[in-house]
Amino acid sequence: MAKAKKWTSADVPTRFVDGSNRRIAYRSLGDGPTLILCTRFRGTLDSWDPAFIDALAKRFQVVTFDYAGLGNSTGDASYDPKSLARDVIELADGLGVEKFVIGGWSLGGYAAQIVAVVWPERVTQLVLIASTPPGDSPHGPTPAFSAGSLKSHATLDDETMLFFEPMSVESRDAARASRLRIGLRKTSRSPDVPEQLYLRLLRESAHEDRFQDDGGYRDFLEGSDLPILVVSGDHDIGFPVENWFSLPRRWRSLFLIVLPRSGNAVHHQYPELVAHIVICFVEAQSTPAA
């Protein structure tokens, strides 16, 4: 009997589930508890570093997806975090997944937090990568990040500035290596979000670097027993880690990990390490205390 093909994130097929007046494109890799990942602003299925996804897939069923109307998904596009959160629930329902770990990178962290608050019975753990808590935050993005995130075609230097630490030789090398890995997939790639579309969506919704707390999200998460992991770079010029520093003393179940000489794509600079941190966190927080 022929062995079943062992997929990697560079070749796993893109599939679809039907939602309300839309089809959501997704990829599923690995076995174990389901981990649904929400991507960043302008992100698609092909914005994730394969090394990170493959490392997670050793212990999880990792599900990545395109938001409605973006990439290979159909429907009305929006960067309203509430809409992005509904995409998660429609995806989980379409896959027949009742409970899952929810994760989010950058803007995707807004969606992940809303999912955890509005549908708490569905979420076992919350994992946030280079994101920000709900409500007013004292530290905002730098002008360079705000301008660079809107450039239609990012060079390696642009990506290094936006997502890594340009002052570090190791981080610059990591940026180059991650870019090469992301380019490994040659077929069935998700198209980039067109400039005209993402600019229009920003005008129609709150800007992606501010997470408006119009649903009591912060109060809920502060008092919740839901295990929450935040992983950030020490120099994220888009979503500064300093906004989290005072919260572990106040939020009942928040764990904060800060990695050195890294920025908004901390999980692309340290893919295996961040995946290992996520795996250990979920497994530890799945075991009842003695």
SEGU-155147 format. One record per residue (C-alpha): x, y, z. Coordinates in steps of 0.2 Angstrom, whole numbers, padded with zeros to 4 digits, m for minus. Last residue first. Layout:
BEGIN
x; y; z
X; Y; Z
...
This chain:
BEGIN
x; y; z
m0014; 0095; 0204
m0017; 0109; 0191
m0027; 0103; 0176
m0017; 0100; 0161
m0022; 0110; 0145
m0012; 0125; 0151
0004; 0115; 0150
0000; 0108; 0133
m0005; 0125; 0126
0011; 0134; 0133
0023; 0120; 0128
0016; 0121; 0110
0016; 0140; 0109
0034; 0141; 0116
0040; 0127; 0104
0032; 0136; 0089
0041; 0152; 0095
0057; 0143; 0096
0055; 0134; 0079
0051; 0150; 0070
0063; 0162; 0078
0064; 0176; 0065
0048; 0172; 0057
0039; 0171; 0074
0046; 0188; 0079
0038; 0195; 0064
0034; 0212; 0072
0051; 0215; 0078
0067; 0206; 0085
0083; 0209; 0094
0078; 0199; 0109
0062; 0189; 0112
0048; 0194; 0124
0036; 0182; 0132
0021; 0187; 0142
0009; 0176; 0150
m0009; 0182; 0155
m0020; 0172; 0166
m0028; 0184; 0179
m0024; 0200; 0169
m0018; 0213; 0182
0000; 0209; 0186
0003; 0202; 0168
m0004; 0219; 0161
0009; 0232; 0165
0021; 0227; 0152
0009; 0224; 0138
0009; 0241; 0129
0028; 0240; 0130
0028; 0226; 0117
0026; 0240; 0104
0014; 0235; 0090
0021; 0243; 0074
0039; 0247; 0079
0041; 0230; 0087
0058; 0231; 0096
0058; 0218; 0110
0049; 0205; 0099
0033; 0199; 0106
0024; 0183; 0111
0008; 0185; 0121
0000; 0169; 0129
m0017; 0169; 0136
m0025; 0155; 0147
m0044; 0159; 0149
m0047; 0162; 0167
m0055; 0178; 0163
m0055; 0194; 0173
m0043; 0204; 0162
m0049; 0196; 0146
m0067; 0202; 0150
m0062; 0219; 0155
m0052; 0222; 0140
m0065; 0216; 0128
m0079; 0226; 0134
m0086; 0227; 0117
m0081; 0244; 0110
m0063; 0242; 0115
m0055; 0250; 0099
m0039; 0241; 0094
m0028; 0254; 0086
m0014; 0250; 0074
m0026; 0243; 0061
m0035; 0259; 0058
m0053; 0259; 0062
m0064; 0254; 0047
m0070; 0261; 0030
m0054; 0271; 0027
m0043; 0256; 0030
m0054; 0245; 0019
m0051; 0258; 0005
m0033; 0258; 0007
m0033; 0239; 0007
m0043; 0238; m0009
m0033; 0251; m0020
m0017; 0242; m0015
m0023; 0225; m0020
m0021; 0211; m0007
m0009; 0199; m0013
m0015; 0184; m0023
m0015; 0167; m0013
m0003; 0154; m0020
m0010; 0139; m0028
0007; 0134; m0035
0025; 0139; m0031
0027; 0138; m0012
0045; 0141; m0008
0043; 0160; m0008
0039; 0161; 0011
0055; 0151; 0014
0066; 0164; 0004
0058; 0179; 0014
0061; 0170; 0030
0080; 0168; 0026
0082; 0186; 0021
0073; 0192; 0037
0083; 0180; 0048
0099; 0187; 0040
0093; 0205; 0045
0089; 0198; 0062
0106; 0191; 0065
0115; 0207; 0059
0105; 0217; 0071
0101; 0235; 0068
0088; 0231; 0055
0077; 0222; 0068
0063; 0213; 0060
0045; 0215; 0053
0043; 0233; 0046
0062; 0237; 0044
0067; 0220; 0037
0052; 0220; 0026
0056; 0236; 0018
0074; 0231; 0016
0068; 0215; 0007
0057; 0225; m0004
0039; 0228; m0001
0027; 0232; m0016
0012; 0242; m0012
0019; 0252; 0002
0005; 0254; 0015
0015; 0246; 0029
0030; 0257; 0026
0020; 0273; 0030
0014; 0267; 0047
0030; 0258; 0051
0041; 0273; 0047
0029; 0284; 0057
0032; 0273; 0073
0017; 0263; 0079
0009; 0268; 0095
0014; 0267; 0114
0002; 0273; 0127
m0012; 0260; 0123
m0030; 0264; 0123
m0042; 0250; 0121
m0039; 0231; 0117
m0022; 0224; 0120
m0009; 0224; 0106
m0002; 0212; 0093
0016; 0204; 0090
0010; 0186; 0092
m0006; 0183; 0102
m0011; 0165; 0108
m0028; 0162; 0116
m0032; 0145; 0124
m0047; 0133; 0124
m0059; 0144; 0114
m0076; 0138; 0109
m0085; 0142; 0125
m0078; 0159; 0125
m0087; 0164; 0109
m0088; 0183; 0111
m0073; 0186; 0121
m0061; 0173; 0114
m0067; 0177; 0096
m0064; 0196; 0100
m0046; 0192; 0106
m0042; 0182; 0090
m0049; 0196; 0079
m0038; 0209; 0087
m0023; 0197; 0086
m0025; 0196; 0068
m0020; 0214; 0066
m0003; 0208; 0073
m0003; 0190; 0072
m0017; 0180; 0079
m0020; 0163; 0088
m0036; 0154; 0093
m0034; 0136; 0101
m0050; 0126; 0096
m0066; 0119; 0102
m0081; 0114; 0091
m0072; 0110; 0075
m0084; 0104; 0061
m0074; 0112; 0047
m0088; 0123; 0041
m0091; 0128; 0059
m0073; 0132; 0062
m0072; 0143; 0046
m0088; 0152; 0050
m0082; 0155; 0068
m0065; 0162; 0061
m0073; 0173; 0048
m0084; 0180; 0062
m0068; 0186; 0070
m0063; 0195; 0054
m0080; 0204; 0054
m0078; 0209; 0072
m0060; 0215; 0068
m0066; 0227; 0054
m0054; 0225; 0041
m0067; 0221; 0028
m0069; 0212; 0012
m0086; 0206; 0006
m0087; 0189; m0001
m0074; 0177; m0008
m0058; 0169; m0001
m0043; 0167; m0012
m0033; 0181; m0006
m0046; 0194; 0002
m0065; 0195; 0001
m0067; 0185; 0017
m0051; 0183; 0027
m0039; 0170; 0020
m0035; 0155; 0030
m0023; 0146; 0041
m0027; 0130; 0051
m0014; 0121; 0061
m0019; 0103; 0067
m0007; 0104; 0081
0008; 0095; 0088
0021; 0093; 0074
0010; 0106; 0064
0017; 0120; 0074
0035; 0117; 0067
0028; 0116; 0050
0019; 0132; 0052
0034; 0142; 0059
0046; 0135; 0045
0033; 0139; 0032
0033; 0157; 0036
0015; 0164; 0036
0011; 0177; 0022
0005; 0164; 0010
m0012; 0162; 0017
m0015; 0180; 0016
m0009; 0196; 0025
m0013; 0214; 0021
m0015; 0217; 0040
m0009; 0202; 0049
m0015; 0184; 0049
m0028; 0174; 0060
m0022; 0157; 0065
m0033; 0143; 0070
m0025; 0129; 0081
m0035; 0113; 0081
m0028; 0100; 0094
m0018; 0086; 0086
m0013; 0082; 0068
m0004; 0092; 0055
m0009; 0104; 0041
m0025; 0113; 0036
m0026; 0126; 0023
m0040; 0138; 0021
m0050; 0148; 0008
m0067; 0154; 0014
m0081; 0154; 0002
m0094; 0168; 0004
m0113; 0172; 0005
m0114; 0165; 0023
m0100; 0153; 0024
m0094; 0139; 0013
m0078; 0130; 0016
m0063; 0130; 0004
m0047; 0120; 0002
m0029; 0125; m0002
m0018; 0110; m0004
m0002; 0107; 0006
0013; 0111; m0004
0024; 0123; 0005
0015; 0121; 0022
0021; 0103; 0021
0011; 0088; 0016
0016; 0070; 0020
0008; 0060; 0006
0000; 0044; 0011
0011; 0029; 0009
0007; 0017; m0005
0000; 0000; 0000
